[in-house]
């Protein structure tokens, strides 16, 4: 279906291909979830992907704002086999949207090949969210959080 996970020391272009393929696969599963939960038709589920320090995927409307980075370059400070949630925001909070999103992300982990889930530049709300679902702070500031896919699955129950 898409590229196999390369060795950690594989060249940058090999990891870029893996990241791009993973972002496309995530997008194909994220679109129906967003349409179902927020009532938009497919044409209003705005998503874009780019390659930089990893493949990025944005999904945004008036009701949500999501930004992911897959298989980031280690220079960014994350383990290579990580999906980074760089932005997570929902207009309506405490409705289960974040739980459903994390459930999807954990379900796709073995298909796409990431082993860690992270939240980047977390505010108080996203830090509490990360802690609730098994993530641990990566630094003394508590601005970056990370956990294994297994830890998040256990927290989801």
Phi and psi in degrees as GROMACS dihedral restraints (atoms count N, CA, C in turn):
[ dihedral_restraints ]
;  ai    aj    ak    al  type     phi  dphi    fc
    3     4     5     6     1  -143.4    20    10
    4     5     6     7     1   177.9    20    10
    6     7     8     9     1   -61.6    20    10
    7     8     9    10     1   146.7    20    10
    9    10    11    12     1   -73.8    20    10
   10    11    12    13     1   158.9    20    10
   12    13    14    15     1   -71.3    20    10
   13    14    15    16     1   123.0    20    10
   15    16    17    18     1   -76.8    20    10
   16    17    18    19     1   164.7    20    10
   18    19    20    21     1   -63.6    20    10
   19    20    21    22     1   154.1    20    10
   21    22    23    24     1   -56.7    20    10
   22    23    24    25     1   -31.6    20    10
   24    25    26    27     1   -93.6    20    10
   25    26    27    28     1    14.5    20    10
   27    28    29    30     1   -64.2    20    10
   28    29    30    31     1   155.0    20    10
   30    31    32    33     1   -59.4    20    10
   31    32    33    34     1   155.0    20    10
   33    34    35    36     1   -55.3    20    10
   34    35    36    37     1   -40.8    20    10
   36    37    38    39     1   -66.4    20    10
   37    38    39    40     1   -30.4    20    10
   39    40    41    42     1   -67.3    20    10
   40    41    42    43     1   -43.4    20    10
   42    43    44    45     1   -67.7    20    10
   43    44    45    46     1   -34.2    20    10
   45    46    47    48     1   -62.3    20    10
   46    47    48    49     1   -41.4    20    10
   48    49    50    51     1   -63.0    20    10
   49    50    51    52     1   -45.7    20    10
   51    52    53    54     1   -60.0    20    10
   52    53    54    55     1   -43.9    20    10
   54    55    56    57     1   -64.3    20    10
   55    56    57    58     1   -43.2    20    10
   57    58    59    60     1   -63.8    20    10
   58    59    60    61     1   -44.4    20    10
   60    61    62    63     1   -63.7    20    10
   61    62    63    64     1   -41.0    20    10
   63    64    65    66     1   -63.7    20    10
   64    65    66    67     1   -40.9    20    10
   66    67    68    69     1   -63.6    20    10
   67    68    69    70     1   -40.2    20    10
   69    70    71    72     1   -64.4    20    10
   70    71    72    73     1   -40.8    20    10
   72    73    74    75     1   -66.2    20    10
   73    74    75    76     1   -43.8    20    10
   75    76    77    78     1   -60.4    20    10
   76    77    78    79     1   -44.1    20    10
   78    79    80    81     1   -59.4    20    10
   79    80    81    82     1   -39.8    20    10
   81    82    83    84     1   -66.1    20    10
   82    83    84    85     1   -23.1    20    10
   84    85    86    87     1   -97.5    20    10
   85    86    87    88     1   -29.2    20    10
   87    88    89    90     1   -71.9    20    10
   88    89    90    91     1   -38.5    20    10
   90    91    92    93     1   -55.2    20    10
   91    92    93    94     1   -52.5    20    10
   93    94    95    96     1   -63.0    20    10
   94    95    96    97     1   -35.9    20    10
   96    97    98    99     1   -62.1    20    10
   97    98    99   100     1   -46.4    20    10
   99   100   101   102     1   -66.5    20    10
  100   101   102   103     1   -39.8    20    10
  102   103   104   105     1   -62.7    20    10
  103   104   105   106     1   -44.4    20    10
  105   106   107   108     1   -65.3    20    10
  106   107   108   109     1   -45.0    20    10
  108   109   110   111     1   -82.8    20    10
  109   110   111   112     1   -20.7    20    10
  111   112   113   114     1  -121.7    20    10
  112   113   114   115     1    -1.2    20    10
  114   115   116   117     1    74.8    20    10
  115   116   117   118     1    15.5    20    10
  117   118   119   120     1   -88.4    20    10
  118   119   120   121     1   150.1    20    10
  120   121   122   123     1   -77.8    20    10
  121   122   123   124     1   164.0    20    10
  123   124   125   126     1   -55.9    20    10
  124   125   126   127     1   -36.4    20    10
  126   127   128   129     1   -67.1    20    10
  127   128   129   130     1   -16.8    20    10
  129   130   131   132     1   -96.4    20    10
  130   131   132   133     1    -4.4    20    10
  132   133   134   135     1   -87.0    20    10
  133   134   135   136     1    91.8    20    10
  135   136   137   138     1   -81.8    20    10
  136   137   138   139     1   120.5    20    10
  138   139   140   141     1  -137.5    20    10
  139   140   141   142     1   142.3    20    10
  141   142   143   144     1  -139.1    20    10
  142   143   144   145     1   146.9    20    10
  144   145   146   147     1  -129.7    20    10
  145   146   147   148     1   147.0    20    10
  147   148   149   150     1  -142.0    20    10
  148   149   150   151     1   160.4    20    10
  150   151   152   153     1  -111.2    20    10
  151   152   153   154     1   132.3    20    10
  153   154   155   156     1  -152.2    20    10
  154   155   156   157     1  -107.8    20    10
  156   157   158   159     1   -81.2    20    10
  157   158   159   160     1    10.2    20    10
  159   160   161   162     1   161.3    20    10
  160   161   162   163     1   171.0    20    10
  162   163   164   165     1   -76.4    20    10
  163   164   165   166     1   134.6    20    10
  165   166   167   168     1  -110.7    20    10
  166   167   168   169     1   149.0    20    10
  168   169   170   171     1  -136.2    20    10
  169   170   171   172     1   123.8    20    10
  171   172   173   174     1  -112.3    20    10
  172   173   174   175     1   138.9    20    10
  174   175   176   177     1  -136.9    20    10
  175   176   177   178     1   124.0    20    10
  177   178   179   180     1  -152.2    20    10
  178   179   180   181     1   143.2    20    10
  180   181   182   183     1  -149.5    20    10
  181   182   183   184     1  -169.3    20    10
  183   184   185   186     1   -68.1    20    10
  184   185   186   187     1   -21.0    20    10
  186   187   188   189     1   -97.6    20    10
  187   188   189   190     1   -15.7    20    10
  189   190   191   192     1  -154.5    20    10
  190   191   192   193     1   157.6    20    10
  192   193   194   195     1  -145.5    20    10
  193   194   195   196     1   107.8    20    10
  195   196   197   198     1  -125.2    20    10
  196   197   198   199     1   142.0    20    10
  198   199   200   201     1  -145.3    20    10
  199   200   201   202     1   121.0    20    10
  201   202   203   204     1  -120.4    20    10
  202   203   204   205     1   151.6    20    10
  204   205   206   207     1  -128.9    20    10
  205   206   207   208     1   125.3    20    10
  207   208   209   210     1  -106.8    20    10
  208   209   210   211     1   139.6    20    10
  210   211   212   213     1    47.5    20    10
  211   212   213   214     1    60.5    20    10
  213   214   215   216     1   -64.6    20    10
  214   215   216   217     1   152.1    20    10
  216   217   218   219     1   -61.8    20    10
  217   218   219   220     1   133.6    20    10
  219   220   221   222     1   -55.6    20    10
  220   221   222   223     1   -22.2    20    10
  222   223   224   225     1   -62.1    20    10
  223   224   225   226     1   -20.7    20    10
  225   226   227   228     1   -78.9    20    10
  226   227   228   229     1    -8.0    20    10
  228   229   230   231     1    97.2    20    10
  229   230   231   232     1     0.3    20    10
  231   232   233   234     1  -105.2    20    10
  232   233   234   235     1   152.8    20    10
  234   235   236   237     1   -60.4    20    10
  235   236   237   238     1   147.3    20    10
  237   238   239   240     1   -56.8    20    10
  238   239   240   241     1   -42.4    20    10
  240   241   242   243     1   -87.6    20    10
  241   242   243   244     1    58.6    20    10
  243   244   245   246     1  -127.9    20    10
  244   245   246   247     1   145.4    20    10
  246   247   248   249     1  -107.2    20    10
  247   248   249   250     1   121.9    20    10
  249   250   251   252     1  -101.8    20    10
  250   251   252   253     1   126.2    20    10
  252   253   254   255     1   -90.8    20    10
  253   254   255   256     1   100.9    20    10
  255   256   257   258     1   -82.0    20    10
  256   257   258   259     1   -23.4    20    10
  258   259   260   261     1  -153.8    20    10
  259   260   261   262     1   133.2    20    10
  261   262   263   264     1  -140.1    20    10
  262   263   264   265     1   118.5    20    10
  264   265   266   267     1  -150.7    20    10
  265   266   267   268     1   135.6    20    10
  267   268   269   270     1  -129.0    20    10
  268   269   270   271     1   136.2    20    10
  270   271   272   273     1   -59.0    20    10
  271   272   273   274     1   -47.6    20    10
  273   274   275   276     1   -97.7    20    10
  274   275   276   277     1   120.5    20    10
  276   277   278   279     1  -102.2    20    10
  277   278   279   280     1   165.7    20    10
  279   280   281   282     1    58.3    20    10
  280   281   282   283     1    37.7    20    10
  282   283   284   285     1  -115.5    20    10
  283   284   285   286     1     2.1    20    10
  285   286   287   288     1    92.4    20    10
  286   287   288   289     1     3.2    20    10
  288   289   290   291     1   -63.3    20    10
  289   290   291   292     1   -43.6    20    10
  291   292   293   294     1   -64.9    20    10
  292   293   294   295     1   -40.9    20    10
  294   295   296   297     1   -61.0    20    10
  295   296   297   298     1   -45.6    20    10
  297   298   299   300     1   -63.4    20    10
  298   299   300   301     1   -39.3    20    10
  300   301   302   303     1   -63.3    20    10
  301   302   303   304     1   -47.2    20    10
  303   304   305   306     1   -64.8    20    10
  304   305   306   307     1   -35.6    20    10
  306   307   308   309     1   -60.3    20    10
  307   308   309   310     1   -46.5    20    10
  309   310   311   312     1   -60.2    20    10
  310   311   312   313     1   -46.4    20    10
  312   313   314   315     1   -61.4    20    10
  313   314   315   316     1   -41.3    20    10
  315   316   317   318     1   -70.1    20    10
  316   317   318   319     1   -35.2    20    10
  318   319   320   321     1   -65.4    20    10
  319   320   321   322     1   -33.5    20    10
  321   322   323   324     1   -87.4    20    10
  322   323   324   325     1    -8.9    20    10
  324   325   326   327     1   -55.7    20    10
  325   326   327   328     1   -46.8    20    10
  327   328   329   330     1   -70.4    20    10
  328   329   330   331     1   -31.8    20    10
  330   331   332   333     1   -70.2    20    10
  331   332   333   334     1   -43.7    20    10
  333   334   335   336     1   -85.1    20    10
  334   335   336   337     1   -36.0    20    10
  336   337   338   339     1   107.6    20    10
  337   338   339   340     1    12.9    20    10
  339   340   341   342     1   -90.5    20    10
  340   341   342   343     1   152.6    20    10
  342   343   344   345     1  -114.9    20    10
  343   344   345   346     1   -14.5    20    10
  345   346   347   348     1  -127.5    20    10
  346   347   348   349     1   149.7    20    10
  348   349   350   351     1  -121.1    20    10
  349   350   351   352     1   132.5    20    10
  351   352   353   354     1  -132.7    20    10
  352   353   354   355     1   155.2    20    10
  354   355   356   357     1  -120.4    20    10
  355   356   357   358     1   127.4    20    10
  357   358   359   360     1  -101.5    20    10
  358   359   360   361     1   140.4    20    10
  360   361   362   363     1    50.0    20    10
  361   362   363   364     1    51.7    20    10
  363   364   365   366     1   -71.1    20    10
  364   365   366   367     1   138.8    20    10
  366   367   368   369     1   -89.7    20    10
  367   368   369   370     1  -174.5    20    10
  369   370   371   372     1   -59.8    20    10
  370   371   372   373     1   -41.3    20    10
  372   373   374   375     1   -66.7    20    10
  373   374   375   376     1   -47.7    20    10
  375   376   377   378     1   -73.6    20    10
  376   377   378   379     1   -25.0    20    10
  378   379   380   381     1   -66.3    20    10
  379   380   381   382     1   -44.9    20    10
  381   382   383   384     1   -63.4    20    10
  382   383   384   385     1   -39.6    20    10
  384   385   386   387     1   -60.5    20    10
  385   386   387   388     1   -49.2    20    10
  387   388   389   390     1   -60.3    20    10
  388   389   390   391     1   -45.3    20    10
  390   391   392   393     1   -61.2    20    10
  391   392   393   394     1   -42.6    20    10
  393   394   395   396     1   -59.7    20    10
  394   395   396   397     1   -32.1    20    10
  396   397   398   399     1  -107.3    20    10
  397   398   399   400     1    28.2    20    10
  399   400   401   402     1    89.9    20    10
  400   401   402   403     1     8.5    20    10
  402   403   404   405     1   -85.9    20    10
  403   404   405   406     1   154.9    20    10
  405   406   407   408     1  -122.2    20    10
  406   407   408   409     1   148.4    20    10
  408   409   410   411     1   -65.9    20    10
  409   410   411   412     1   140.2    20    10
  411   412   413   414     1   -90.7    20    10
  412   413   414   415     1   -16.5    20    10
  414   415   416   417     1  -141.3    20    10
  415   416   417   418     1   170.7    20    10
  417   418   419   420     1   -66.3    20    10
  418   419   420   421     1   -23.5    20    10
  420   421   422   423     1   -81.4    20    10
  421   422   423   424     1   -19.1    20    10
  423   424   425   426     1    71.1    20    10
  424   425   426   427     1    22.2    20    10
  426   427   428   429     1   -90.2    20    10
  427   428   429   430     1   -20.4    20    10
  429   430   431   432     1  -122.1    20    10
  430   431   432   433     1   130.5    20    10
  432   433   434   435     1  -123.8    20    10
  433   434   435   436     1   146.3    20    10
  435   436   437   438     1  -150.3    20    10
  436   437   438   439     1   150.0    20    10
  438   439   440   441     1  -156.4    20    10
  439   440   441   442     1   160.3    20    10
  441   442   443   444     1   -74.4    20    10
  442   443   444   445     1   157.1    20    10
  444   445   446   447     1   -58.4    20    10
  445   446   447   448     1   -39.6    20    10
  447   448   449   450     1   -61.8    20    10
  448   449   450   451     1   -41.7    20    10
  450   451   452   453     1   -62.4    20    10
  451   452   453   454     1   -41.3    20    10
  453   454   455   456     1   -67.3    20    10
  454   455   456   457     1   -41.7    20    10
  456   457   458   459     1   -57.8    20    10
  457   458   459   460     1   -45.6    20    10
  459   460   461   462     1   -62.2    20    10
  460   461   462   463     1   -41.2    20    10
  462   463   464   465     1   -67.5    20    10
  463   464   465   466     1   -31.5    20    10
  465   466   467   468     1   -69.6    20    10
  466   467   468   469     1   -25.1    20    10
